[in-house]
């Protein structure tokens, strides 16, 4: 429903900016709860999103809650199940991890996000695609928010979920004095055809620690290949980061993973990864930030899809519950993710050094039990810091494996 300037305005319970995983999850959850919800995205779906395409066990659980189980992911999102991961240490040591059937899937984001938006379209939520946000009017008093779109549309809403990514237009419009956030990590992705190995590879090269190179398999012999590295590490410039990619493609482990016949299927794409989680920045007035806009990406692995889905759902849950919505949202995000993100940040510092990375991988490779359970931990079968948060130990008993 489009409202031209001057027309009577529909008052929404929730407006969501961005229809990626965080925004779609927030909107679907809101519509199911009976809220009047509208979603705005400057893109039209399907659209590509630069990503590693890997889905963890937690992401798979949340997608299933939203109506995308594994069968639907395979048929609608061109997803592939992965049953083996290969870790390569900075000294070249290879460790093979068996992955239980519920742990890991790889799905191209272009198709994955479109499949979730299809679920969104099937709800009562209104979806406006291809329209950018021009202004956010947030009164100083505790009143409704007005969004102005580029085509003149005005939307009034009680609450806003800003799920519009790392370069959040909502954040830029309401926090004009805040400096641009370049992200703590720099990542590169390139698709390849005729890749020779169907396993999931993670290569910890000594000169990019705590970063790594990945080779993730896709159907029909395709692969998503990329690397993530700390942006400011070792004084690297933007030119240095760009030059890293062709050199990393020639590393022995990467060549083994790709095989002799692999050829690039498209150009190289790069993007920033925001990992500076700060509870105080999750809320401003009646705006709740979710997904990459909330900077809740795992600082050790770069995984952000599960965190996006969860924060989107938690934002809506806080609105539905009412009361002090902002406080409730901050508390629920801290309970679900905060301790794990901080724990991952500590581990990142261990993995910065080749000795730390080698020691960690030696511990992983002690026996079948350590290999199997590290696979569960790595793919978020349970929260990262579960061992140090006894209140969540019950999650270990309630899940397969």
C-alpha positions as CSV (number, residue, x, y, z in Angstrom):
1,X,0.0,0.0,0.0
2,X,1.6,3.3,-1.2
3,X,0.8,6.5,0.6
4,X,1.5,9.7,-1.4
5,X,2.4,12.8,0.5
6,X,-0.7,14.4,2.0
7,X,-2.8,11.2,2.0
8,X,-4.0,9.6,5.3
9,X,-1.3,7.5,6.7
10,X,-1.7,3.9,7.9
11,X,-0.1,3.5,11.3
12,X,2.0,0.3,11.3
13,X,3.1,-1.6,14.4
14,X,6.4,-2.3,12.8
15,X,8.4,-1.1,9.8
16,X,11.4,-3.2,8.6
17,X,14.1,-1.6,6.5
18,X,15.9,-4.3,4.6
19,X,14.5,-7.7,3.4
20,X,17.6,-9.8,3.8
21,X,17.8,-12.6,6.5
22,X,17.4,-10.2,9.5
23,X,14.6,-8.1,8.0
24,X,12.7,-11.0,6.5
25,X,12.9,-13.0,9.8
26,X,11.7,-9.9,11.7
27,X,8.8,-9.3,9.3
28,X,7.6,-13.0,9.1
29,X,7.7,-13.3,12.9
30,X,5.7,-10.0,13.2
31,X,3.1,-11.0,10.7
32,X,2.6,-14.4,12.5
33,X,2.1,-12.5,15.7
34,X,-0.7,-10.4,14.1
35,X,1.2,-7.1,13.8
36,X,0.6,-4.7,11.0
37,X,4.1,-4.7,9.3
38,X,5.6,-3.1,6.3
39,X,9.0,-4.0,4.7
40,X,11.1,-1.7,2.5
41,X,14.2,-2.7,0.5
42,X,16.1,-0.7,-2.1
43,X,16.8,-3.8,-4.1
44,X,14.5,-6.1,-6.0
45,X,14.7,-9.8,-5.3
46,X,16.3,-12.0,-6.3
47,X,19.5,-10.1,-5.8
48,X,23.1,-11.2,-5.0
49,X,24.7,-10.7,-1.6
50,X,28.4,-11.1,-1.3
51,X,28.9,-13.9,1.1
52,X,30.6,-17.3,1.8
53,X,27.2,-19.0,1.4
54,X,27.8,-21.4,4.3
55,X,24.9,-22.2,6.7
56,X,25.5,-23.5,10.2
57,X,23.3,-25.7,12.3
58,X,21.8,-22.7,14.1
59,X,21.0,-21.0,10.8
60,X,19.4,-24.2,9.5
61,X,17.2,-24.4,12.7
62,X,16.1,-20.8,12.3
63,X,15.4,-21.1,8.6
64,X,13.2,-24.2,9.4
65,X,11.2,-22.1,12.0
66,X,10.6,-19.6,9.2
67,X,9.4,-22.2,6.8
68,X,12.5,-23.2,4.9
69,X,13.5,-26.7,6.0
70,X,16.4,-28.6,4.3
71,X,14.2,-30.0,1.6
72,X,13.0,-26.5,0.7
73,X,16.5,-25.2,0.8
74,X,17.6,-27.9,-1.7
75,X,14.7,-27.3,-4.1
76,X,14.4,-23.5,-3.9
77,X,17.9,-22.3,-3.0
78,X,20.1,-24.8,-4.8
79,X,21.6,-25.8,-1.5
80,X,24.0,-28.7,-1.0
81,X,24.6,-30.8,2.2
82,X,28.2,-31.1,3.3
83,X,29.3,-34.1,5.3
84,X,33.1,-33.4,5.5
85,X,35.3,-30.4,6.3
86,X,39.0,-30.2,5.8
87,X,41.0,-27.8,8.0
88,X,44.5,-26.9,6.9
89,X,46.9,-25.5,9.5
90,X,49.5,-22.8,8.9
91,X,52.1,-25.6,8.7
92,X,50.2,-27.5,6.1
93,X,48.7,-30.1,8.4
94,X,45.3,-31.3,7.2
95,X,42.6,-32.4,9.5
96,X,39.4,-34.1,8.2
97,X,36.3,-33.5,10.2
98,X,33.1,-35.7,9.8
99,X,30.0,-33.5,9.9
100,X,26.7,-34.9,11.1
101,X,23.8,-34.6,8.7
102,X,22.2,-31.7,10.6
103,X,25.3,-29.4,10.7
104,X,26.2,-27.8,7.4
105,X,24.7,-26.6,4.1
106,X,26.0,-24.3,1.4
107,X,23.5,-22.2,-0.6
108,X,24.0,-19.2,-2.9
109,X,22.7,-16.1,-1.2
110,X,20.9,-14.9,-4.4
111,X,18.6,-17.9,-4.2
112,X,18.6,-18.3,-0.5
113,X,17.4,-14.7,0.2
114,X,14.8,-14.9,-2.6
115,X,13.4,-18.1,-1.1
116,X,13.0,-16.4,2.3
117,X,11.4,-13.3,0.7
118,X,8.9,-15.7,-1.0
119,X,7.9,-16.8,2.5
120,X,7.6,-13.1,3.5
121,X,5.3,-12.4,0.5
122,X,3.0,-15.2,1.7
123,X,2.3,-13.4,4.9
124,X,0.2,-10.3,5.6
125,X,3.3,-8.1,5.6
126,X,3.5,-5.4,2.9
127,X,6.7,-5.5,0.9
128,X,8.0,-2.5,-1.1
129,X,11.0,-3.4,-3.3
130,X,13.3,-1.1,-5.4
131,X,12.7,1.9,-3.2
132,X,15.4,3.5,-1.1
133,X,15.0,5.3,2.2
134,X,15.3,9.1,2.1
135,X,14.7,10.2,5.7
136,X,13.8,9.0,9.1
137,X,11.9,11.3,11.4
138,X,12.3,10.4,15.0
139,X,10.6,12.8,17.5
140,X,12.5,13.5,20.7
141,X,9.4,12.4,22.7
142,X,8.4,8.7,22.7
143,X,6.1,9.0,19.7
144,X,5.8,7.2,16.3
145,X,8.5,7.2,13.7
146,X,8.0,8.4,10.1
147,X,9.9,7.0,7.2
148,X,10.2,8.9,3.9
149,X,11.1,6.9,0.8
150,X,12.7,8.2,-2.4
151,X,9.4,8.1,-4.3
152,X,7.7,10.4,-1.7
153,X,6.0,7.6,0.2
154,X,5.5,8.2,3.9
155,X,5.2,5.5,6.5
156,X,4.3,6.0,10.1
157,X,5.1,3.2,12.5
158,X,5.4,2.5,16.2
159,X,8.7,0.7,15.9
160,X,11.4,0.3,13.2
161,X,13.8,-2.7,12.7
162,X,16.8,-1.5,10.8
163,X,18.0,-4.6,9.0
164,X,19.7,-2.8,6.2
165,X,23.2,-4.2,6.4
166,X,26.6,-2.9,7.3
167,X,26.2,0.4,5.5
168,X,22.8,0.9,7.3
169,X,21.0,3.9,5.8
170,X,18.9,4.1,8.9
171,X,22.0,4.5,11.1
172,X,23.4,7.1,8.7
173,X,20.2,9.1,8.7
174,X,19.7,9.1,12.5
175,X,23.3,9.2,13.6
176,X,24.7,11.8,11.1
177,X,27.7,12.6,13.3
178,X,28.8,9.0,13.6
179,X,31.9,8.2,11.5
180,X,31.6,5.6,8.7
181,X,32.3,2.1,9.9
182,X,34.6,0.3,7.5
183,X,34.2,-3.0,9.3
184,X,36.9,-5.0,11.1
185,X,37.3,-7.6,8.5
186,X,37.8,-7.5,4.7
187,X,36.5,-10.4,2.7
188,X,36.6,-11.5,-0.9
189,X,34.5,-14.0,-2.8
190,X,34.7,-15.5,-6.3
191,X,32.6,-18.4,-7.8
192,X,34.4,-21.2,-9.7
193,X,33.1,-23.9,-12.1
194,X,34.6,-27.4,-12.4
195,X,35.9,-27.5,-8.9
196,X,37.4,-30.9,-8.1
197,X,36.6,-31.6,-4.5
198,X,33.1,-31.8,-2.9
199,X,34.3,-31.2,0.7
200,X,34.3,-27.9,2.6
201,X,37.8,-26.5,3.0
202,X,39.1,-24.0,5.5
203,X,42.8,-23.0,5.0
204,X,44.6,-21.1,7.8
205,X,47.5,-19.5,5.9
206,X,50.1,-18.1,8.3
207,X,50.3,-14.6,6.6
208,X,46.6,-13.8,7.0
209,X,45.9,-15.2,10.5
210,X,43.5,-15.0,12.2
211,X,41.8,-14.9,8.8
212,X,41.5,-17.9,6.5
213,X,40.7,-19.0,2.9
214,X,37.6,-21.0,2.2
215,X,36.5,-23.3,-0.6
216,X,32.8,-24.2,-0.1
217,X,31.2,-26.7,-2.5
218,X,28.1,-26.0,-4.5
219,X,26.0,-28.3,-6.8
220,X,27.2,-29.2,-10.3
221,X,30.9,-28.9,-9.4
222,X,30.7,-25.2,-8.5
223,X,32.5,-23.7,-5.5
224,X,32.4,-20.5,-3.5
225,X,36.0,-19.5,-2.9
226,X,37.2,-16.6,-0.8
227,X,39.1,-15.2,2.1
228,X,38.6,-13.1,5.2
229,X,41.4,-11.0,6.8
230,X,41.5,-8.3,9.5
231,X,41.3,-5.0,7.7
232,X,44.0,-3.1,9.6
233,X,46.3,-6.0,10.4
234,X,50.0,-5.8,9.5
235,X,49.5,-2.3,8.1
236,X,47.9,-3.5,4.9
237,X,46.4,-0.9,2.6
238,X,43.4,-1.4,0.3
239,X,45.8,-2.1,-2.5
240,X,47.6,-4.8,-0.5
241,X,44.2,-6.5,0.3
242,X,43.3,-6.5,-3.4
243,X,46.7,-8.0,-4.3
244,X,46.3,-10.8,-1.8
245,X,43.7,-12.7,-3.8
246,X,45.6,-14.0,-6.8
247,X,48.5,-15.0,-4.5
248,X,46.2,-16.9,-2.2
249,X,44.6,-18.8,-5.1
250,X,48.0,-20.3,-5.8
251,X,48.5,-21.7,-2.3
252,X,48.9,-25.5,-2.3
253,X,45.8,-26.3,-0.2
254,X,43.6,-24.0,-2.3
255,X,44.8,-25.6,-5.5
256,X,44.1,-29.1,-4.0
257,X,40.6,-28.1,-3.0
258,X,39.8,-26.5,-6.4
259,X,41.4,-29.2,-8.6
260,X,43.2,-28.8,-11.9
261,X,40.2,-27.9,-14.0
262,X,38.6,-25.2,-11.9
263,X,37.9,-21.9,-13.7
264,X,36.5,-18.6,-12.4
265,X,32.8,-18.2,-13.2
266,X,32.6,-14.5,-12.4
267,X,34.7,-11.6,-11.2
268,X,36.0,-10.9,-7.7
269,X,33.7,-9.2,-5.2
270,X,34.8,-7.7,-1.8
271,X,32.9,-6.5,1.2
272,X,33.4,-5.4,4.8
273,X,32.4,-7.6,7.8
274,X,31.2,-5.7,10.9
275,X,32.1,-7.5,14.2
276,X,32.2,-4.7,16.7
277,X,29.3,-5.9,18.9
278,X,28.2,-3.2,21.4
279,X,24.9,-3.6,23.3
280,X,24.4,0.1,23.6
281,X,24.3,0.6,19.8
282,X,21.5,-2.0,19.3
283,X,18.7,0.6,20.0
284,X,18.1,4.2,19.4
285,X,14.7,5.5,20.5
286,X,12.1,3.4,18.6
287,X,14.7,1.9,16.2
288,X,16.1,-1.6,16.8
289,X,19.2,-2.6,14.8
290,X,19.4,-6.2,13.6
291,X,21.8,-8.4,11.5
292,X,24.9,-6.7,10.0
293,X,23.4,-3.3,11.0
294,X,23.8,-4.5,14.6
295,X,27.4,-5.7,14.0
296,X,26.7,-9.1,15.4
297,X,28.8,-11.1,13.0
298,X,31.0,-13.8,14.7
299,X,34.5,-12.2,15.0
300,X,36.3,-15.5,14.7
301,X,34.5,-17.1,11.7
302,X,32.8,-14.3,9.9
303,X,29.4,-16.1,10.2
304,X,26.6,-13.7,10.2
305,X,23.5,-15.4,8.8
306,X,22.4,-17.2,12.0
307,X,23.0,-14.0,14.0
308,X,21.0,-12.0,11.5
309,X,18.0,-14.3,11.6
310,X,18.1,-14.5,15.4
311,X,18.4,-10.7,16.0
312,X,15.5,-10.1,13.6
313,X,13.3,-12.5,15.4
314,X,14.4,-11.2,18.8
315,X,13.6,-7.6,17.7
316,X,10.1,-8.6,16.8
317,X,9.6,-10.6,20.0
318,X,10.6,-7.5,22.0
319,X,8.0,-5.4,20.2
320,X,5.3,-8.0,20.7
321,X,6.1,-8.3,24.4
322,X,5.8,-4.5,24.8
323,X,6.9,-2.6,27.9
324,X,10.5,-1.4,27.8
325,X,11.1,-2.7,24.3
326,X,14.7,-1.4,23.9
327,X,15.8,-2.8,27.2
328,X,14.1,-6.2,26.5
329,X,15.8,-6.4,23.1
330,X,19.3,-5.6,24.4
331,X,18.9,-8.2,27.1
332,X,17.6,-10.9,24.8
333,X,20.5,-10.3,22.3
334,X,23.0,-10.4,25.1
335,X,21.5,-13.7,26.4
336,X,21.4,-15.3,22.9
337,X,24.6,-13.9,21.3
338,X,26.6,-11.5,23.4
339,X,28.7,-13.9,25.5
340,X,29.4,-16.0,22.5
341,X,30.6,-13.0,20.4
342,X,32.9,-11.9,23.2
343,X,34.3,-15.4,23.6
344,X,34.9,-15.7,19.8
345,X,36.7,-12.3,20.0
346,X,39.0,-13.8,22.7
347,X,39.7,-16.8,20.5
348,X,40.5,-14.6,17.6
349,X,43.4,-13.2,19.5
350,X,44.8,-16.8,20.0
351,X,44.5,-17.5,16.3
352,X,46.4,-14.4,15.3
353,X,49.6,-16.3,15.9
354,X,50.7,-19.4,14.0
355,X,51.7,-21.1,17.2
356,X,48.3,-20.5,18.6
357,X,46.6,-21.7,15.5
358,X,48.8,-24.9,15.3
359,X,48.1,-25.6,19.0
360,X,44.4,-25.3,18.5
361,X,44.3,-27.6,15.5
362,X,46.5,-30.1,17.3
363,X,43.9,-30.2,20.1
364,X,41.1,-30.7,17.4
365,X,43.0,-33.6,15.9
366,X,43.5,-35.6,19.1
367,X,40.9,-38.3,18.4
368,X,37.6,-39.1,16.7
369,X,35.7,-37.5,19.6
370,X,37.5,-34.2,19.4
371,X,37.2,-34.1,15.6
372,X,33.5,-34.9,15.7
373,X,32.7,-32.4,18.4
374,X,34.8,-29.6,17.0
375,X,32.7,-29.9,13.9
376,X,29.6,-29.4,16.0
377,X,31.2,-26.4,17.8
378,X,32.5,-24.9,14.6
379,X,29.1,-25.1,12.9
380,X,27.2,-23.6,15.8
381,X,25.4,-26.7,16.9
382,X,25.4,-25.1,20.3
383,X,26.4,-21.6,21.4
384,X,30.2,-20.9,21.2
385,X,30.6,-20.2,24.9
386,X,28.3,-22.9,26.2
387,X,31.2,-24.5,28.2
388,X,31.5,-21.3,30.2
389,X,27.8,-20.6,30.7
390,X,26.3,-23.4,32.8
391,X,22.8,-22.0,32.4
392,X,22.9,-23.2,28.8
393,X,24.4,-26.7,29.3
394,X,20.9,-28.2,28.8
395,X,21.2,-27.2,25.1
396,X,23.9,-30.0,24.7
397,X,21.4,-32.6,25.8
398,X,18.5,-31.3,23.7
399,X,20.1,-31.5,20.3
400,X,21.3,-34.4,18.0
401,X,24.8,-35.7,18.2
